Amino acid sequence: MKKAVYLGMRGDIIHPGIINIIREGAKLGELTVGLLTDSAIASHKRLPYLTYQQRKDVIENIKGVTQVIPQEEWSYVHNLRKLKPDYIIHGDDWKSGPLQRERDEVFAAMKELGGEVIEIPYTSGVNSSSINEAIRSIGTTPDIRLKTLRRLLDAKRIVRIMEAHSGLSGLIIENLEIEKEDGLHSFDGMWSSSLTDSTSKGKPDIEAVDLTTRLQDLTNILECTTKPIIFDGDTGGHHFAFTVKTLERNGISAVIIEDKTGQKRNSLFGTEVNQELAAIPDFCDKIKAGKQAQVTKEFMIIARLESLIAGFPVPHALERARAYVEAGADGVMIHSKEKSGEDIKEFCSLFRAEYPHVPIVLVPTTYNQFVEKELAEWGANIIIYANHMLRSAYPAMFNTAKMILENERSLEADKVCMPIKQILELIPGGK
């Protein structure tokens, strides 16, 4: 009887080193590949380029692989205890670095099961990180980018979105990563805010900028990034169906429209001016028109509820949310100025009880004392940091300009300025 061999892998990038490990594993017996699911990967790394099914189709057709099963967790241990293999194989590059803890867990589990860990020498000349970086530099397509948000919602408990108002701010969101105990933390996508779009141009946020003008700036972000983008559609305007078609064609993943009427006035300025809510049937018709206009199943229309901003109680917002979901909205965004967050928490609890799988979007600008884990426990799926890139940029630029003006030279400003070489290195092809 052949020995049972287990190999856990992501399978997103197949290079000679992976083929070598599969070849060596097949020599030991019947090789089962535990293919990490999107969810298992996204909890620690960037979402893979290929879907689970696409990766599975590739791995199943590699010579030496007996079967492919899902590995639902980042840790190998659950599958090892389930399968009780005679051997687990892995490259010896996990002896140090971020996978060292997983290695220790595997050795302990295999000792308990009476199996053996076989470490295959690292294939010289092959660097997965370099290959991954090369693929990222190629970019993406509108179709791939558009589909990514739904994949993230399926894979992650919380999808983390940051406001971007320029190509440079988009590059920061695209590349910034922080290694923490529970894995790699990064932003999953970008928020194209009408407020920051207009403010960065020195214009008021009154929904006076047409879609064509906004898309010109959005193109700057699209050209140098690959992550999904959620578009701030304000009220949706009078030609929402055309807006949906344009956004979808450009690879935008979702649009959020708010149920207010009249000339736009930012919610932060209070409830006394221009806070009239749209009639429920009218807003539902707008959602339906948008859904009928879209071509793909992946594009999302999310309804933003302004009830709490306008001074109405949670049941009022819940009534509207029900109607919007029934009209076809792919998710809801609930907004509030209440710093305690209690009204948001109550809404999330009641809505989630009725709609277990409809995404909830939160923008915790005023109730920012809560961490993402807490908001996820309320039922949130997407967290948008809606204006922080612009808000932080202004005081930095103001203080730099003031420093130069006061000192009549730029020497003192050097300490708060990024070296131009470092900026050029951030920009693809800028070196």
N, C-alpha and C positions, 0 to 999 in steps of 0.2 A: 504494500500500500504506500502510495506516495505521501511524502510529508506535506503539511499545509504551511504555506508561506504568506505573510501579510506585508503589504507595502502601502503606506499612507502617502497621498500626494494631492497637490492642487491640480496639476494637469493643464494649466493654462498656457504654459510655454514648454514645448517639448524640444529638448536639446540633446546632444550626444551623451551628456552625463546621465540624463533620465533613462535613455535607451540602455546604457550600460548597467544601471541598477536593475532594470527590468530583466535584462539578459542574465545577470548573476542570480537574481531571485528565482528565475525559471529553472536554473540548474539544480536548485535545492529541492524543488517539488512543484506542486500546483500553486500558482501565484494568484492570490486575491488582491486586487487593488482597492483600497478604501479611498474613494474619491471624495475630497472635502466638498461639501455643499456650499452654495453661495453664502448661506447664513454662517457657517463655520468659518469661512474665510473673512467675511466682512466684519466679524467681531474683532479681528486682529490685523487685517491687512486691507488694502484697497480691493474693491469688488473686482473679480476677475473679468477679463475682456470677453471671454466666451461663457455662455450659460452652462449650467450643470449638464444638460442634455447634450450640448455640443461637445463638451469636454469628454463626456462618457462615450459618445460615438467614436471619438478619436482613440481613446485608450483601449476600448474593446477590440479595436482592429490592429493593435500592436502585437507582433509575434511574441509569444511567451506569456501573455496575460490569459489566465483561465476564466476569471470573472471580475466584474466591477460592481462594487456595492457602495452605497453612500456612507460617508463618515460625517455624521451630523454635528460632531463637536471638534473643536480645535485639538483637543487631547485625543491621543490614540487609544487610551485605556479602555473606554467603553466597548469599542469594537474588538479589542484584544480579549477581553473577558467574555464577550459573546461568542467569538470564533474559536478561542483557545488554540491558536496556531503553534506549530512547532518552532517556527522562526518568524521574526520580524526583521526586515532589512531597511537600512537607512544610510544615506551618505554620512561620512564621518565628519562633515563640516558642522554638525550640531554639537560637537564636543565643547564649543564655546559660543557665546553670543546669545541671542534671544530665545533659541530653542533648547538651551541647556536644561531648563527646568522640565520641559517635556521629555527630554532624554532620560533624566533621572526617574521620572514617573514610569516610563516604558521599562527600564531595567528592573524596577521594583515589581511591576506587574508581571513581567515575564518570569522573574524568579519565583513569584507566587504560583504561576501557572506551570512551571517546570519547562518552560521554553527557553529559547536562546535568541539574543540580539546579535545580528550580523551587521557590522558596519563596513560599508563599501568605501574604499579610498576616493577622495574627491577628485573629479576629473579635471586635470589642469587645463587651463586655457578656456574654461567655460565659466561664465559669471552670469547667473540668472538676473542679478540686479542690473547689470549692464545691458542685457538683452531686453529686460523690461523697460529700461530707460530709453532704449532705442525705439521700441514700439511706441512709447508715449510721445516721442518727438515727431513721429509720423502724423499724429493727430487722430481725429475721429471723423465719422460721417454724421450728417444730420439724423439718419435713421438710427444709428447706434446710440448717439447721445440722447435722442428722444426717449428711447426704451429704457434707459438706465434708471430713471426715477422709480418706475414700478418695480424693477428688479431690486433696488435698494429697499423699498418698502416691504418686499417679501423677505428680504434677507436680514434686515436690521431692526432692532427694537426702536431706535431713534435715528432719524435721518437728520443730519446737522447741516443747515444751510446758512451761508454768510452773504451779506450784501456786497455786490460788486458794481462799480459805476464807471470803470475804465478797464482797458486792457491790463494795465499794471496791477490794479487791485485784483483783477481776475487771476493773474499769474500767482499772486500771493496765496490766494485760496486754492489754486490748483496744486501748488507745490509744498505748502506748509504741512509738516508732519511732526508729531511729538510722540515719543515712545514712553508709555506708562506701564504700570504693573499689569494691567489687564489687556495690553496690546497697543497697537499703533492708533493714535488719535489724529484725525484729519477732518477737514470739511468735505461733505459728500457732494455739495453742489452750491450753486449761486442764486441769489435773489436779485432780480432786476427791478429795482424800486423806482417808481415814478417820482417820489420825493427826492431821492438822491440824484436821479437823472437830471431833474430840473434845477436843483440846488447847485449841482456841480457846474451848471451853465450860468449861474447867477440869476436864475429866473424863479418866480414863485411857483409853488406846487398847486396849480389850479386846473390841472387836466387840460391845459391849452396846447400842449405839445402833441402833434399828431404822431400816429404810429410810425410813419415813414421816417420822421426825424429821430425817434427813439431807436428804431432799428439800425440807423447809421452808427450810433454809439454801441449798440448791442453787438454789431458785427465785429467791432474791435475786440470784444471779449470772446466771441465765437472763434475768431481766427487764431487765438493763441492759447485756448484752453480745450479741455475734453469733457469736463464734468457737466452734469445736467443743470439746466437753468429753469427756474420758476419765474414767470413774468407777472409783474404787477399790472393788472389790466384796469385798475380803478373801477368804474361802474360798468365797463364793457363797451360803453359808447353806443351810438345808433347803428353801427355796422359790425356788430360783434361776430357774426358769421364769417365775415371777411378777415377780421382780426385772427380768428381761430385758424383759418386756412393759411394765413401768412406765417403765423408763429409755428404751426406744425411743419410747414414746408422748410423752415429754417432750422428745425431740429430742437425747438424749445419743448421741454417736457410737460409743462403745465402753465395754466394761466389762472390767476385768482381775481375774481370780480366781486365787488362789494354791493350790498343791497341798499345803497343810498341814492337819492335823486338830487337834482339841482347842481349849481356850480360847486365844484369840489372845494372843501376846506378841510385841512388836516384834522383828524380826530383829536389830536392833542390840545387843540384850542378850545375845546369845550362843546357842550351840547346845545347851546342857545342859538347858534347860527348854522344854517344850511345842513341840518342833521335830519331832514325828513327822509323817512325810509320808503323804499319803493314798495308798491303794492305787491303782495305775494304772487298773484297770478301773472303780473307783468314780468317779475324777475324770473319766475319759472319758465315763462315763454322764452326769455333770453337764454336761459340755460339750455332749453330744448333746441333752440335754433343753433347754438354753438355745437351741441352734440351731433346734430344732423349734418353740420358742415364739416366735421373732422373726418379724415380719411382712415387713420389708423385707430386701433383699439387702445394703443398705449398712451396717446395724448390725454391729459387730464384737465378737466374744468373744475375748479374748486370754488365753492361759494363762501364768501366772507360775510359774517353776520355782524351787523352794527347795532343790534338791539341794546347791548349793555352800554355801549358808548352813548347811545341816545337816551339813556336813563330808564330803560325798561327792565323788568326782572328776568331771571333765568327762564321761566316757563315761556315767556314771549320769544326768546331766542330759540328755544327748543321747538316750538311750533313752526317757526320759519325753517329751521334745519330739517325737520321732517319733510316739509313741502319741497325743499330744494333737492334732497336726496331722491325723493320720488320722481322729481322732474328729470333726474339723470346726473346730478352733480356727483363727481368722483370723490369728493371729500368736502369737509367744511373747515373754515378757519373762524375761530371765535376770538373777538377782540375786546379789550377792556382797559380802562384807565385806573381801575381799582388796584392799589398797591398791595393789598393783602393777598390777592389771587384767589380768594374764597369763592367768588362768583364763577371764575373760570373752572375751578376744581369741581364745583357743583354741576356746572354744565357738562363737563367731560364725563363725570360719573353717570349722569342720567342718559346722556347721548350714547355712551358706550354700552349701557345696559340694553338699549334698543337696537343698536347697530354695532355688533362686535367687530366687524371687518371694514367699516368705512373710515378712511384716514381722518384724523383730527390734526389740524395745523395750529400751532401756538406761536405767538410773537411776544415773548416775555420781556418786553422793554421796561415796563413799569414794575412788574412783579419779578424782578431779576434776582431776587434772593434765593430762588429755587434752582437747584442743579438739574441737569437733564434727566438723571435717574428718577428724581421725584416727579417730574413732569410726565415721564413715561409711565409711572405708577398711576397717575391720574387717567391715563389712556391716550396721551399724545403720541403721534407717530412722526411728525415733522416739526422741528424747532427752527424758526427763522430769526436770525440776528439781523434786524432789518435796516439799520443805518449806521452801524458802528464804524465801518471803514471810513466813511465820509466825516463822521463826527470827530474821529481821532485825527484825521488828516488836517482839518481846519486849524485846530490849536497848534499843531506842529508847524504848519506853514506860517501861521501868524507870529509865533514866537521866534522863528528863524528870521523872518523879515524884520521884526522889532529889534532883535539882537544886532543885525547888520546896521540898522538905522542908528542905534544908540552908539555903536563903536566905530562907525564910519569905515568899517572893513569887515571881511567875512571870517577872520581867524577864529573868533569866539564861537562862530556857528559851526565850525568843523566838528565839534564834539557831539552835535545833535544831528549831523548829516551822514547819510550812508555814503561810502565811497562810490564814486561814479563807476569804477571798475566792477564793483559788486552788483550794481544795478544792471550793467551791461551783461554780466554773466547770468543774471536771472532771465533775461530776454533770449528766447531761442534764436541762434544765429547772430547774437549781439557781440560775441567775443571777437 
